[in-house]
Amino acid sequence: MEHIAIMKPSWGLIPKIISGEKTIESRWYQTKRAPWDKVKKGDTVYFKNSGALVMAQATVAKVLQYEISTRSELAEIIRTYGNQICLVEQDPDKWSRVPKYGILIFLKNPTLIEKPFAIDKKGFGTPAAWLCVEDIAILSS
């Protein structure tokens, strides 16, 4: 399976993935949605900033999924992995709400894509920030 992770440009995380500073991509949700139960070891994740071309990729080394009940559970995850995630805000007390689900995607072999490319998100919904496909070529434009 291949994945497209759409990133918030102002956070500047793609260069941190390429440099090896950010080794875990995280997704925090109130409901189980992609990539929950969809991303696996060995998959490829492509990265793009919102409104930009796909510019980087990495291989999934490991995946951890959490069902979070309390702020203290969230705090423990952040305490353990926050630096590797490069969280913009590492104090869970400053998060607007506690997510019910957390997905940690450990990355290896990050590389810049030689020829950045566009994708077509039709059918995934405008707010979708994670896309799962069998072959990224079907989204390439």
C-alpha positions as CSV (number, residue, x, y, z in Angstrom):
1,M,0.0,0.0,0.0
2,E,1.1,3.6,-0.6
3,H,0.1,6.6,1.3
4,I,0.1,10.4,0.8
5,A,0.5,12.5,4.0
6,I,-0.6,16.0,3.5
7,M,1.3,18.4,5.8
8,K,0.6,21.9,7.2
9,P,3.3,24.0,5.4
10,S,3.7,26.5,8.3
11,W,5.0,23.6,10.5
12,G,8.0,23.0,8.2
13,L,8.0,19.2,8.9
14,I,9.1,17.8,5.5
15,P,12.6,19.2,5.8
16,K,12.8,17.7,9.3
17,I,11.8,14.3,7.8
18,I,14.5,14.5,5.2
19,S,17.2,15.6,7.7
20,G,16.3,12.7,10.0
21,E,15.2,15.0,12.8
22,K,11.6,13.8,12.5
23,T,11.5,10.1,12.5
24,I,7.8,9.5,13.4
25,E,4.8,10.9,11.6
26,S,1.8,11.1,13.9
27,R,-1.9,11.5,13.3
28,W,-4.3,12.3,16.1
29,Y,-8.1,11.8,15.6
30,Q,-11.4,11.7,17.3
31,T,-12.6,8.8,15.1
32,K,-10.8,5.8,13.5
33,R,-9.9,6.9,10.0
34,A,-7.1,6.6,7.5
35,P,-4.4,5.6,8.2
36,W,-5.9,3.6,11.2
37,D,-5.5,-0.1,10.4
38,K,-4.3,0.8,6.9
39,V,-0.6,1.6,7.2
40,K,1.8,-1.2,7.7
41,K,5.5,-1.9,8.0
42,G,7.1,-1.8,4.5
43,D,4.5,0.7,3.0
44,T,5.7,3.9,1.3
45,V,4.5,7.3,2.6
46,Y,4.7,10.2,0.2
47,F,4.7,13.7,1.7
48,K,3.4,16.9,0.4
49,N,2.5,20.3,1.9
50,S,-1.1,21.4,1.4
51,G,-1.4,23.1,-1.9
52,A,2.0,21.9,-3.1
53,L,3.6,19.0,-5.1
54,V,4.5,15.6,-3.6
55,M,8.2,16.2,-2.7
56,A,9.4,13.4,-0.4
57,Q,9.0,9.8,0.5
58,A,9.9,7.4,3.3
59,T,9.4,3.7,4.1
60,V,7.3,2.7,7.1
61,A,9.5,0.9,9.7
62,K,6.9,0.3,12.4
63,V,3.4,1.5,13.3
64,L,1.9,2.0,16.8
65,Q,-1.8,2.7,17.3
66,Y,-3.3,4.0,20.5
67,E,-6.8,4.3,21.9
68,I,-6.5,7.2,24.2
69,S,-8.8,7.7,27.2
70,T,-7.2,10.3,29.3
71,R,-4.9,13.3,29.0
72,S,-2.3,11.4,31.1
73,E,-2.2,8.6,28.5
74,L,-1.7,11.3,25.8
75,A,1.0,12.9,28.0
76,E,2.9,9.6,28.3
77,I,2.9,9.1,24.5
78,I,4.1,12.6,24.0
79,R,6.8,12.2,26.7
80,T,8.0,9.0,25.0
81,Y,7.9,10.1,21.4
82,G,7.3,13.8,21.2
83,N,10.8,14.8,20.1
84,Q,10.9,12.2,17.3
85,I,7.5,13.4,16.2
86,C,8.7,17.1,16.3
87,L,5.3,18.1,17.7
88,V,4.7,21.8,17.5
89,E,3.0,21.7,20.9
90,Q,4.3,19.0,23.3
91,D,2.2,20.1,26.3
92,P,-1.1,18.1,26.1
93,D,-2.7,20.6,28.5
94,K,-2.5,23.1,25.7
95,W,-4.2,20.8,23.1
96,S,-7.8,21.8,22.6
97,R,-9.0,18.3,23.3
98,V,-7.7,14.9,23.9
99,P,-7.7,12.8,20.8
100,K,-9.3,9.4,21.1
101,Y,-6.9,7.8,18.6
102,G,-3.2,8.2,17.9
103,I,-1.2,6.6,15.1
104,L,2.6,6.7,15.2
105,I,4.3,5.9,11.9
106,F,8.0,5.3,12.3
107,L,9.9,6.3,9.1
108,K,13.1,5.1,7.6
109,N,15.1,6.0,4.4
110,P,13.5,9.4,3.8
111,T,14.4,10.9,0.4
112,L,13.5,13.9,-1.6
113,I,11.6,13.1,-4.8
114,E,13.8,13.9,-7.9
115,K,10.8,15.2,-9.9
116,P,8.0,16.4,-7.5
117,F,4.5,15.7,-8.8
118,A,0.9,16.7,-8.3
119,I,-1.8,14.3,-7.2
120,D,-5.6,14.3,-7.8
121,K,-7.5,14.1,-4.5
122,K,-10.9,13.7,-6.1
123,G,-13.0,11.2,-4.2
124,F,-11.1,11.5,-1.0
125,G,-12.8,14.7,0.3
126,T,-11.4,18.1,0.5
127,P,-10.3,18.0,4.1
128,A,-8.6,14.5,3.8
129,A,-5.0,14.8,5.1
130,W,-4.1,11.2,4.6
131,L,-4.8,9.2,1.4
132,C,-4.3,5.4,1.0
133,V,-4.0,3.9,-2.4
134,E,-2.7,0.6,-3.9
135,D,-0.5,2.6,-6.4
136,I,0.3,6.3,-6.3
137,A,0.4,6.3,-10.1
138,I,-3.4,6.4,-10.2
139,L,-3.4,9.8,-8.4
140,S,-0.4,11.3,-10.3
141,S,-1.3,14.0,-12.7
